[in-house]
Amino acid sequence: MDPALPRAGALARRAILPAVTLSRTAVEPSLRRCGYAVRVLALALLALACVPDCRGKNEFKPTKLMPPLYSGYSLQKVQRELNLKPGGWEVLEDRRPLTSDKRPPFRILTISSQGFTKFGATGELVMTFYNDRLMTSLLYPTDLEALHIALAREAGISFTRQGDARIEPTTRVWIGKAQDGRSYIGWIDLELERQREDWIEKYER
């Protein structure tokens, strides 16, 4: 065998190795960049897929209650809208956990205003706030029929034979009777009521 052949093979291998090393050095950053781009794209698609659910769960949409009120109003906002003077209302219920309670917030505040006049009807107005957001309003008029007619004429509320009506997006209006026999017309935000019931189902049972 020609002694020059092994040396020629070694020289050839040494000549090839730098080329291979250079090729890997050039390719690996590209592969890393490609992998990073794929991960970023996957995360972006996942975030876009979550947007409708997150928005649906967290976005609050006020709905009409007794005019001019909307659900979600704070007590201070209600006082301004109805021109309730200090001392013109009383607290019927103020239920909340202890400050040391680790559960999510839960507060039920119910207030009453006597001699309230709306749509030409006078009576007691009872309002309930869930976590400081107005959820229900009940009006106990001295003349239920007159209020019923006024609501149809001035607020466009048409009751069914069962004494029920709906206002978009999530208001139920109904004619009811309290335990003391007094009749009333009530407005409730069904979404806030659902949130209240969900809290009770999850944390009180």
QUIQUIRA-V710595 format. One record per pair of residues at least 12 apart in sequence whose C-alpha atoms are under 7 Angstrom apart, sorted by the first residue. I is the first residue (numbers start at 1). GAP is how many residues later the second one is. Records with the same first field share a line. If there is no record, write none. Layout:
# QUIQUIRA-V710595
I->GAP + GAP
This chain:
# QUIQUIRA-V710595
63->105 + 106 + 107 + 108 + 126
64->107
65->72 + 106 + 122 + 123
66->71 + 121
71->62 + 63 + 64 + 118
72->61 + 62 + 63
73->60 + 61
74->58 + 59 + 60
75->57
88->25
89->22 + 23 + 24
90->21 + 22 + 23
91->19 + 20 + 21
92->18 + 19 + 20
93->16 + 17
94->14 + 15 + 16
95->12 + 13 + 14
96->12
105->26
106->25
107->23 + 24
108->20 + 21 + 22 + 23
109->19 + 20 + 21
110->16 + 17 + 18 + 19
111->15 + 16 + 17
112->12 + 13 + 14 + 15
113->12 + 13
119->28 + 31
121->20 + 21 + 22 + 26
122->19 + 20
123->16 + 17 + 18 + 19
124->15 + 16 + 17
125->13 + 14 + 15
126->12 + 13
135->53 + 54 + 57
136->51 + 52 + 53
137->49 + 50 + 51
138->46 + 47 + 48 + 49
139->45 + 46 + 47
140->42 + 43 + 44 + 45
141->43
163->12
170->19 + 20 + 21
171->16 + 17 + 18 + 19
172->15 + 16 + 17 + 18
173->13 + 14 + 15
174->12 + 13
